[in-house]
Amino acid sequence: MKKNKGKANTTAEKEFVFEFKAGKHNCVLKVPLQFPVQENISDLHGRLMLLHKIPCYIEHELKTSLSTFIENETILDYDREAELALQRLTTGDVDVNQLTNAWTRSYVETTLEHARPEEPSWDEDFADVYHELIHSPASDTLLNLEHNYFVSISELISERDMEIKKLQERQAAEMDKVMHELGNTLSDHDVNAVASQHFDAQQVLENKWASELKQVTDIQKQEYQEWVIKLHQDLQKSNNSSQINEEIKVQPSQLSEPADSGARMFEEQPQLEESFTIHLGAQLKTMHNLRLVRADVLDFCKHRRHGSSGAKLRRLQTALSLYSSSLCGLVLLVDNRVNSYSGIKRDFATVAKECTDFHFPCLEGQLEEVQQVVLYARAQRSSKQKEQPGEAFGCSLNGGDDKNKNVERNPSNILPGEFYISRHSNLSEVHSVFHLCVDDNVRSGNITARDPAIMGLRNILKVCCTHDITTVTVPLLLVHDMSEEMTIPWCLKRAELVFKCVKGFMMEMASWDGGISRTVQFLVPKSISEEMFYQLSNMLPQIFRVSSTLTLTSKH
């Protein structure tokens, strides 16, 4: 046996001998093999049969003999290496402590029952404490403190908006003066210089306020979490669970509503809503709740600074179910860019910033993490497509190529039908927001059940089933705002398509989650007329075959 000294993995050449009879002749096959054998035994056996023209009736015997030879010689090599290792250990060539530490580390890392228990994180401890307090008499105190923080942030945002507005008005007046002097005492270069100064001044002001808001929210989050931990400790020490230290008690007078209802910051508009109870399933039927609601999509996220008792109850319900198996989700239709700079994304980000999130990272932090995941996924998809061109991810020869070209141009964008999720504890009625990417095709009247937006809804419902989201709000018409081309026939056709697809997806839920009762809210824009709303409400029970109906027309 030849050994390469100084190497951890030694190789040796051994001769395999196999004797067999071919008619009246005694034949001997001798093959040198390199140990340890790296190749597949079946492949080696097939090559031996082909190269040495061995008769087929010897095939099974040769394979058995070859396997036995390789197995026995490999065991002998392992035993020999073990004897040499023990010999080095007895002679002191190996550090015993280093060897035992390496064995212990490997054993702990590969054996779960002997691994060290994971140390609880601060977030987990805070979540447990909050869940316990929010289900105790201290829940009202928690909500009052959160509302106080919300009011202070709202006042700070109002100051920011007022200062930015004054700056813009002053800059507009300065620009008017400059434009009047254009061609007389000033040139285009002077106008561009003034515009650049105005832009820089706006950027400085916006950055200043952004930094101040971030600092305030960070301080609020730290104070709130410390306050919750201290309150929990005080309640545990106290014999009476309703006794709360005066220095941390929130005064209810700070939350008193104004006497004059006309002094409210906004005018509440009536919200139309109809609720239905349905039973779906082939053999074992499951009861679900359906709602048809006419409202703005951000109404489910906004807090009322001077809210009514109903708004406070909804906020309490959201807080009670924050760490539970009955979460609430909302589908938000966005474009293919993962940011919060335009359209409905900007409006949603503004609402999310109005109240500090005490449990999850801020929206910008979550979007940055999503952006990194998207880039990583695109890189993985690109590598697989290079390995299997035309097959990976179901690439087609027509429409799929255009989408792939768009991804290649900007790999940080997502495709229609894909979505990302953000988590929130500071919204009015929502815990999770599904940002579903749609394109201009949803505004046409010829989409089918295989449209990316529809398939995205199916995947969202599947995520809801696997992550304990029992209430989900879906835009019925797959748009948040109405336009001129969206006529009554267009609305009826779109609603029928979404109703039928969601019904099919809900019937699939029985195989996804075992048949859990859920609530699906179909949202239509505020600009829908009451007549159109009631036509849609008449269509819903016909498609879902409603067993019982409860109709409500309510105001917030």
PLY file of the C-alpha trace (Angstrom):
ply
format ascii 1.0
element vertex 556
property float x
property float y
property float z
element edge 555
property int vertex1
property int vertex2
end_header
0.00 0.00 0.00
1.40 3.38 -1.01
0.75 6.31 1.31
1.26 10.01 0.83
2.85 11.14 4.07
1.85 14.45 5.50
-1.67 14.43 4.04
-4.88 13.90 5.95
-6.54 11.92 3.14
-4.14 9.17 2.01
-4.68 7.15 -1.14
-3.61 3.60 -1.83
-3.76 1.29 -4.79
-5.12 -2.23 -4.27
-5.68 -5.01 -6.76
-9.12 -6.53 -7.17
-8.98 -10.21 -8.25
-12.01 -12.05 -9.60
-11.98 -15.64 -10.88
-14.72 -17.09 -13.06
-15.29 -19.82 -15.65
-16.08 -19.19 -19.31
-16.95 -22.57 -20.75
-13.95 -24.87 -20.11
-11.57 -21.98 -19.40
-10.71 -20.59 -15.97
-10.40 -16.80 -16.23
-8.93 -14.31 -13.77
-9.77 -10.58 -13.78
-7.26 -8.28 -12.07
-8.08 -4.57 -11.74
-6.11 -1.96 -9.73
-8.35 0.29 -7.64
-7.56 3.55 -5.86
-8.73 3.69 -2.24
-10.76 5.36 -0.95
-13.04 4.66 -3.91
-14.73 7.90 -5.00
-16.84 6.65 -7.91
-20.16 4.83 -7.92
-19.87 1.04 -7.65
-22.56 0.44 -10.27
-20.75 2.66 -12.79
-17.44 0.91 -12.08
-19.08 -2.48 -12.48
-20.61 -1.49 -15.81
-17.27 -0.27 -17.18
-15.56 -3.52 -16.16
-18.25 -5.57 -17.93
-17.87 -3.50 -21.09
-14.08 -3.14 -21.25
-13.21 -6.76 -20.44
-16.14 -8.30 -22.37
-17.28 -10.36 -19.41
-20.24 -12.70 -20.10
-23.61 -11.50 -18.94
-24.22 -14.50 -16.70
-21.26 -13.39 -14.58
-22.69 -9.86 -14.09
-24.41 -10.40 -10.73
-21.54 -12.42 -9.27
-19.00 -9.79 -10.35
-20.97 -6.95 -8.79
-21.38 -8.82 -5.50
-17.68 -9.65 -5.34
-16.67 -6.08 -6.24
-18.95 -4.56 -3.59
-17.70 -6.95 -0.92
-14.04 -6.26 -1.80
-14.47 -2.47 -1.68
-16.41 -2.61 1.59
-13.90 -4.90 3.35
-10.85 -2.96 2.20
-12.44 0.35 3.18
-13.15 -0.97 6.68
-9.56 -2.22 6.95
-8.28 1.24 5.97
-10.51 2.89 8.57
-9.29 0.45 11.24
-5.68 1.09 10.28
-6.17 4.86 10.44
-7.88 4.49 13.82
-4.98 2.43 15.18
-2.51 5.07 13.98
-4.59 7.82 15.58
-4.66 5.97 18.89
-0.94 5.41 18.66
-0.33 9.15 18.14
-2.60 9.83 21.11
-0.65 7.51 23.43
2.70 8.91 22.34
1.53 12.49 23.02
1.67 13.71 19.42
-1.95 15.01 19.70
-3.30 17.48 22.26
-6.03 15.63 24.18
-7.83 18.78 25.34
-7.99 20.21 21.83
-9.31 16.91 20.49
-12.02 16.59 23.14
-13.11 20.20 22.60
-13.43 19.58 18.87
-15.47 16.42 19.48
-17.71 18.18 21.99
-18.35 21.10 19.62
-19.15 18.80 16.70
-21.46 16.66 18.84
-23.34 19.64 20.22
-23.75 21.23 16.79
-25.10 18.06 15.18
-27.19 16.62 18.05
-30.19 18.77 18.95
-30.96 17.16 22.32
-27.46 17.95 23.60
-27.35 21.50 22.19
-27.59 24.47 24.47
-31.08 25.97 24.74
-31.51 29.17 22.79
-31.37 32.22 24.96
-34.61 34.21 24.84
-34.24 37.50 23.01
-35.44 40.87 24.22
-38.17 40.91 21.54
-39.52 37.54 22.71
-39.52 38.61 26.36
-41.24 41.88 25.53
-43.82 40.07 23.38
-44.71 37.71 26.24
-44.98 40.57 28.74
-47.10 42.69 26.39
-49.41 39.79 25.59
-49.96 39.19 29.28
-50.62 42.86 30.07
-52.93 43.54 27.13
-55.17 40.72 28.39
-55.24 42.18 31.90
-56.96 45.20 33.48
-53.89 47.22 32.49
-54.91 47.10 28.81
-56.71 50.45 29.00
-53.55 52.04 30.43
-51.46 50.61 27.59
-53.80 51.94 24.92
-53.95 55.35 26.57
-50.17 55.62 26.59
-49.98 54.54 22.95
-52.56 57.17 22.07
-50.56 59.86 23.87
-47.48 58.92 21.87
-49.58 59.01 18.69
-50.84 62.50 19.47
-47.31 63.80 20.10
-46.07 62.35 16.80
-49.08 63.80 14.98
-48.36 67.26 16.39
-44.73 66.96 15.32
-45.77 65.94 11.81
-48.18 68.90 11.66
-45.34 71.25 12.59
-43.16 69.70 9.90
-45.83 70.05 7.22
-46.49 73.66 8.23
-42.79 74.58 8.09
-42.33 72.87 4.73
-45.42 74.62 3.39
-44.12 78.04 4.51
-40.76 77.34 2.91
-42.41 76.34 -0.38
-44.59 79.47 -0.38
-41.56 81.69 0.29
-39.56 79.96 -2.43
-42.46 80.29 -4.89
-42.59 84.05 -4.25
-38.82 84.32 -4.75
-39.03 82.33 -7.98
-41.81 84.62 -9.29
-39.58 87.64 -8.70
-36.69 85.96 -10.46
-38.84 85.03 -13.44
-40.02 88.65 -13.77
-36.39 89.79 -13.98
-35.45 87.05 -16.46
-34.03 88.64 -19.59
-33.50 92.02 -17.94
-31.00 91.72 -15.09
-30.99 87.96 -14.69
-30.13 85.09 -17.06
-31.09 81.42 -17.26
-28.00 80.58 -15.24
-29.27 82.77 -12.39
-32.69 81.06 -12.50
-31.07 77.63 -12.34
-28.91 78.73 -9.44
-31.96 79.93 -7.48
-33.83 76.69 -8.26
-30.83 74.69 -7.06
-30.70 76.71 -3.84
-34.41 76.09 -3.28
-33.99 72.37 -3.83
-31.04 72.18 -1.42
-32.98 74.14 1.21
-35.95 71.75 0.92
-33.65 68.73 1.19
-31.97 70.14 4.30
-35.33 70.87 5.93
-36.79 67.46 5.07
-33.67 65.68 6.33
-33.77 67.69 9.53
-37.38 66.72 10.23
-36.78 63.09 9.20
-33.90 62.89 11.65
-35.96 64.48 14.40
-38.92 62.15 13.81
-36.66 59.11 13.84
-35.06 60.26 17.07
-38.45 60.84 18.71
-39.83 57.46 17.59
-36.70 55.66 18.83
-37.03 57.37 22.21
-40.74 56.55 22.38
-40.10 52.89 21.53
-37.40 52.57 24.19
-39.48 54.37 26.82
-42.57 52.34 26.01
-40.82 48.98 26.21
-39.13 49.90 29.49
-42.45 51.18 30.82
-44.20 47.91 29.91
-41.51 45.81 31.59
-41.63 47.99 34.72
-45.42 47.85 34.84
-45.32 44.06 34.59
-42.78 43.85 37.40
-44.84 46.17 39.61
-48.00 44.17 39.03
-46.19 40.95 39.91
-44.87 42.44 43.15
-48.24 43.93 44.08
-50.89 41.81 45.75
-53.63 43.70 43.95
-53.26 43.38 40.19
-55.28 46.54 39.59
-52.83 48.68 41.59
-50.54 50.72 39.32
-47.81 53.09 40.42
-48.81 56.73 40.12
-45.61 57.76 38.39
-46.37 55.55 35.40
-50.12 55.88 35.33
-51.60 57.69 32.32
-54.16 60.30 33.18
-57.44 59.72 31.28
-58.05 63.48 31.15
-55.34 63.71 28.49
-57.54 61.68 26.17
-60.79 63.56 26.61
-62.58 64.24 23.37
-63.44 67.81 22.39
-66.88 68.97 23.34
-67.54 70.46 19.93
-67.80 67.72 17.37
-67.31 70.27 14.62
-63.76 70.83 15.81
-62.68 67.40 14.63
-59.84 67.20 12.18
-61.87 65.44 9.51
-65.41 64.85 8.44
-66.53 61.26 8.81
-68.22 59.80 5.77
-70.76 56.97 5.78
-69.37 53.51 5.17
-71.57 50.97 3.44
-71.13 47.39 4.56
-72.95 44.10 4.05
-72.03 40.89 5.85
-72.78 37.31 4.86
-72.27 33.86 6.36
-71.39 31.03 3.99
-70.62 27.32 4.26
-68.04 25.90 1.85
-66.61 22.42 1.46
-67.28 19.11 -0.26
-67.94 16.77 2.65
-67.00 18.66 5.81
-68.36 22.19 5.36
-66.69 25.14 7.06
-68.40 28.38 7.96
-66.81 31.61 6.71
-67.78 35.27 6.99
-67.84 37.55 3.98
-68.11 41.33 4.00
-68.61 43.79 1.18
-67.32 47.19 2.30
-67.22 50.57 0.58
-64.27 52.45 2.05
-60.79 53.74 1.36
-58.08 51.10 1.74
-56.12 53.26 4.19
-59.15 53.60 6.49
-58.16 50.21 7.91
-54.74 51.65 8.85
-55.44 55.18 10.08
-55.85 56.16 13.70
-58.30 58.84 14.77
-56.65 61.53 16.84
-60.04 62.29 18.43
-61.54 58.90 17.79
-64.93 57.61 18.87
-65.49 54.74 21.25
-65.91 52.41 18.26
-62.45 53.32 16.95
-60.97 52.64 20.39
-62.66 49.23 20.53
-61.24 48.32 17.12
-57.77 49.36 18.29
-58.22 47.23 21.42
-59.23 44.24 19.32
-56.14 44.70 17.12
-53.88 44.88 20.19
-55.49 41.82 21.81
-54.86 39.69 18.71
-51.33 40.98 17.98
-49.66 37.83 19.39
-52.40 35.35 18.61
-53.59 32.95 15.92
-56.24 35.41 14.69
-54.31 38.04 12.76
-55.70 40.57 10.27
-54.23 41.15 6.81
-54.73 43.73 4.08
-53.93 43.51 0.35
-52.38 46.72 -1.00
-51.95 47.04 -4.78
-48.53 48.52 -5.62
-46.18 48.90 -8.58
-43.06 46.82 -9.23
-40.65 48.96 -7.18
-39.96 48.09 -3.56
-40.01 51.54 -1.97
-42.36 54.10 -0.38
-41.84 57.12 -2.60
-44.89 57.29 -4.87
-48.60 56.63 -5.16
-50.44 54.51 -2.63
-47.10 53.36 -1.17
-46.23 56.90 -0.14
-49.66 57.43 1.41
-49.38 54.16 3.31
-45.88 55.05 4.53
-47.22 58.40 5.76
-49.93 56.63 7.76
-47.42 54.11 9.15
-45.19 56.95 10.39
-48.00 58.71 12.26
-47.70 56.27 15.15
-44.58 54.59 16.54
-44.36 50.84 16.05
-43.30 49.41 19.43
-42.99 45.79 18.29
-41.59 45.62 14.75
-38.95 47.49 12.72
-40.02 50.64 10.91
-41.44 50.35 7.39
-38.23 51.61 5.74
-36.19 48.97 7.56
-38.55 46.21 6.46
-38.48 47.42 2.85
-34.67 47.43 2.85
-34.71 43.83 4.02
-37.24 42.92 1.32
-35.02 44.61 -1.27
-32.06 42.43 -0.26
-34.22 39.29 -0.45
-35.45 40.27 -3.92
-31.90 40.79 -5.19
-30.82 37.44 -3.75
-33.83 35.66 -5.30
-33.15 37.24 -8.69
-29.51 36.13 -8.53
-30.57 32.56 -7.71
-33.14 32.57 -10.51
-30.62 33.94 -12.99
-28.08 31.23 -12.13
-30.68 28.49 -12.55
-31.81 29.92 -15.88
-28.22 29.83 -17.11
-27.96 26.16 -16.10
-31.30 25.24 -17.72
-32.20 27.92 -20.28
-35.85 28.01 -21.25
-36.92 25.62 -18.51
-36.22 27.34 -15.21
-39.23 29.02 -13.65
-41.45 28.18 -16.60
-39.99 30.68 -19.08
-42.17 31.01 -22.16
-41.33 32.10 -25.65
-43.73 35.04 -25.79
-44.77 37.21 -22.84
-42.30 35.71 -20.39
-39.30 37.05 -22.30
-40.41 40.66 -21.87
-40.76 40.19 -18.12
-37.36 38.55 -17.88
-35.81 41.45 -19.83
-37.38 43.90 -17.39
-35.92 41.96 -14.47
-32.50 41.91 -16.13
-32.65 45.70 -16.57
-33.54 46.23 -12.91
-33.19 43.10 -10.76
-34.50 44.92 -7.68
-38.02 45.14 -9.15
-40.67 42.49 -8.62
-42.98 40.97 -11.23
-46.79 41.28 -11.46
-48.38 38.71 -9.17
-45.47 38.71 -6.72
-45.88 40.30 -3.30
-43.96 41.14 -0.16
-45.25 41.41 3.41
-44.76 44.08 6.05
-45.64 43.62 9.74
-47.20 46.33 11.88
-48.50 46.85 15.38
-49.30 50.55 14.99
-52.16 50.36 12.48
-55.80 50.64 13.35
-57.19 47.27 12.20
-54.33 45.49 10.40
-51.33 43.41 11.50
-49.89 42.36 8.13
-49.95 44.15 4.77
-49.53 42.19 1.53
-47.99 44.51 -1.07
-49.24 42.85 -4.28
-47.57 43.96 -7.51
-49.98 44.70 -10.37
-49.53 46.40 -13.73
-51.79 48.44 -16.00
-53.37 45.25 -17.31
-55.71 45.14 -14.27
-57.46 48.25 -15.61
-58.41 46.46 -18.81
-61.59 44.46 -19.03
-60.19 41.24 -20.44
-58.19 39.66 -17.61
-58.79 35.98 -16.86
-58.49 33.67 -13.88
-54.85 33.02 -14.86
-53.88 36.69 -14.62
-50.88 37.32 -12.34
-52.98 39.50 -10.05
-55.52 36.70 -9.52
-52.80 34.12 -8.94
-51.20 36.54 -6.51
-54.45 36.60 -4.53
-54.40 32.81 -4.40
-50.85 32.78 -3.04
-51.78 35.46 -0.49
-54.69 33.37 0.78
-52.36 30.39 1.04
-49.94 32.44 3.15
-52.87 33.50 5.32
-53.71 29.85 5.95
-50.16 28.95 6.95
-49.54 32.01 9.15
-52.74 32.33 11.22
-54.22 35.31 9.35
-57.95 34.71 9.76
-59.20 38.07 8.45
-58.03 39.43 5.11
-59.22 42.49 3.18
-59.10 42.19 -0.62
-59.77 44.96 -3.22
-62.69 43.48 -5.12
-62.08 45.31 -8.40
-58.27 44.97 -8.17
-57.99 48.77 -8.16
-58.01 51.37 -5.40
-59.36 54.25 -7.51
-61.99 54.39 -10.22
-61.39 55.85 -13.69
-63.56 56.67 -16.70
-63.16 53.31 -18.45
-64.49 51.47 -15.39
-68.16 51.42 -16.35
-70.95 49.48 -14.65
-70.53 46.44 -16.98
-66.77 46.58 -16.32
-67.33 46.56 -12.55
-69.85 43.72 -12.68
-67.62 41.59 -14.89
-64.56 42.20 -12.70
-66.46 41.54 -9.47
-67.88 38.28 -10.85
-64.38 37.11 -11.81
-62.87 37.92 -8.41
-65.84 36.45 -6.50
-65.62 33.16 -8.40
-61.84 32.90 -8.09
-61.84 33.69 -4.37
-64.60 31.13 -3.85
-62.43 28.49 -5.52
-59.43 29.53 -3.46
-61.47 29.36 -0.25
-62.59 25.83 -1.12
-58.90 24.95 -1.49
-58.31 26.29 2.02
-59.79 23.12 3.49
-56.76 21.20 2.20
-54.38 24.00 3.25
-55.42 24.52 6.88
-57.87 21.71 7.67
-60.97 23.91 7.51
-60.66 26.97 9.76
-63.33 29.63 9.80
-62.11 32.86 8.19
-63.34 36.33 7.33
-62.79 37.79 3.86
-63.59 41.46 3.32
-64.16 42.62 -0.26
-63.28 46.29 -0.52
-64.67 48.65 -3.18
-63.56 52.29 -3.64
-65.49 55.14 -2.04
-66.34 56.57 -5.44
-68.64 53.59 -6.15
-72.27 54.70 -6.06
-74.76 53.17 -3.64
-76.70 51.67 -6.56
-73.54 49.98 -7.84
-72.71 48.81 -4.32
-76.07 47.09 -3.90
-75.75 45.43 -7.31
-72.47 43.92 -6.15
-74.04 42.90 -2.83
-76.78 41.06 -4.75
-74.19 39.27 -6.89
-72.19 37.95 -3.93
-74.84 35.61 -2.41
-75.68 34.24 -5.85
-72.09 33.19 -6.48
-71.30 31.93 -2.96
-74.77 30.44 -2.35
-75.09 32.21 0.97
-76.85 30.28 3.73
-77.65 33.31 5.88
-77.30 37.03 5.40
-76.83 40.00 7.71
-77.04 43.41 6.05
-75.57 46.50 7.69
-75.36 50.12 6.65
-73.16 51.80 9.20
-71.14 54.92 9.92
-67.72 55.11 11.54
0 1
1 2
2 3
3 4
4 5
5 6
6 7
7 8
8 9
9 10
10 11
11 12
12 13
13 14
14 15
15 16
16 17
17 18
18 19
19 20
20 21
21 22
22 23
23 24
24 25
25 26
26 27
27 28
28 29
29 30
30 31
31 32
32 33
33 34
34 35
35 36
36 37
37 38
38 39
39 40
40 41
41 42
42 43
43 44
44 45
45 46
46 47
47 48
48 49
49 50
50 51
51 52
52 53
53 54
54 55
55 56
56 57
57 58
58 59
59 60
60 61
61 62
62 63
63 64
64 65
65 66
66 67
67 68
68 69
69 70
70 71
71 72
72 73
73 74
74 75
75 76
76 77
77 78
78 79
79 80
80 81
81 82
82 83
83 84
84 85
85 86
86 87
87 88
88 89
89 90
90 91
91 92
92 93
93 94
94 95
95 96
96 97
97 98
98 99
99 100
100 101
101 102
102 103
103 104
104 105
105 106
106 107
107 108
108 109
109 110
110 111
111 112
112 113
113 114
114 115
115 116
116 117
117 118
118 119
119 120
120 121
121 122
122 123
123 124
124 125
125 126
126 127
127 128
128 129
129 130
130 131
131 132
132 133
133 134
134 135
135 136
136 137
137 138
138 139
139 140
140 141
141 142
142 143
143 144
144 145
145 146
146 147
147 148
148 149
149 150
150 151
151 152
152 153
153 154
154 155
155 156
156 157
157 158
158 159
159 160
160 161
161 162
162 163
163 164
164 165
165 166
166 167
167 168
168 169
169 170
170 171
171 172
172 173
173 174
174 175
175 176
176 177
177 178
178 179
179 180
180 181
181 182
182 183
183 184
184 185
185 186
186 187
187 188
188 189
189 190
190 191
191 192
192 193
193 194
194 195
195 196
196 197
197 198
198 199
199 200
200 201
201 202
202 203
203 204
204 205
205 206
206 207
207 208
208 209
209 210
210 211
211 212
212 213
213 214
214 215
215 216
216 217
217 218
218 219
219 220
220 221
221 222
222 223
223 224
224 225
225 226
226 227
227 228
228 229
229 230
230 231
231 232
232 233
233 234
234 235
235 236
236 237
237 238
238 239
239 240
240 241
241 242
242 243
243 244
244 245
245 246
246 247
247 248
248 249
249 250
250 251
251 252
252 253
253 254
254 255
255 256
256 257
257 258
258 259
259 260
260 261
261 262
262 263
263 264
264 265
265 266
266 267
267 268
268 269
269 270
270 271
271 272
272 273
273 274
274 275
275 276
276 277
277 278
278 279
279 280
280 281
281 282
282 283
283 284
284 285
285 286
286 287
287 288
288 289
289 290
290 291
291 292
292 293
293 294
294 295
295 296
296 297
297 298
298 299
299 300
300 301
301 302
302 303
303 304
304 305
305 306
306 307
307 308
308 309
309 310
310 311
311 312
312 313
313 314
314 315
315 316
316 317
317 318
318 319
319 320
320 321
321 322
322 323
323 324
324 325
325 326
326 327
327 328
328 329
329 330
330 331
331 332
332 333
333 334
334 335
335 336
336 337
337 338
338 339
339 340
340 341
341 342
342 343
343 344
344 345
345 346
346 347
347 348
348 349
349 350
350 351
351 352
352 353
353 354
354 355
355 356
356 357
357 358
358 359
359 360
360 361
361 362
362 363
363 364
364 365
365 366
366 367
367 368
368 369
369 370
370 371
371 372
372 373
373 374
374 375
375 376
376 377
377 378
378 379
379 380
380 381
381 382
382 383
383 384
384 385
385 386
386 387
387 388
388 389
389 390
390 391
391 392
392 393
393 394
394 395
395 396
396 397
397 398
398 399
399 400
400 401
401 402
402 403
403 404
404 405
405 406
406 407
407 408
408 409
409 410
410 411
411 412
412 413
413 414
414 415
415 416
416 417
417 418
418 419
419 420
420 421
421 422
422 423
423 424
424 425
425 426
426 427
427 428
428 429
429 430
430 431
431 432
432 433
433 434
434 435
435 436
436 437
437 438
438 439
439 440
440 441
441 442
442 443
443 444
444 445
445 446
446 447
447 448
448 449
449 450
450 451
451 452
452 453
453 454
454 455
455 456
456 457
457 458
458 459
459 460
460 461
461 462
462 463
463 464
464 465
465 466
466 467
467 468
468 469
469 470
470 471
471 472
472 473
473 474
474 475
475 476
476 477
477 478
478 479
479 480
480 481
481 482
482 483
483 484
484 485
485 486
486 487
487 488
488 489
489 490
490 491
491 492
492 493
493 494
494 495
495 496
496 497
497 498
498 499
499 500
500 501
501 502
502 503
503 504
504 505
505 506
506 507
507 508
508 509
509 510
510 511
511 512
512 513
513 514
514 515
515 516
516 517
517 518
518 519
519 520
520 521
521 522
522 523
523 524
524 525
525 526
526 527
527 528
528 529
529 530
530 531
531 532
532 533
533 534
534 535
535 536
536 537
537 538
538 539
539 540
540 541
541 542
542 543
543 544
544 545
545 546
546 547
547 548
548 549
549 550
550 551
551 552
552 553
553 554
554 555
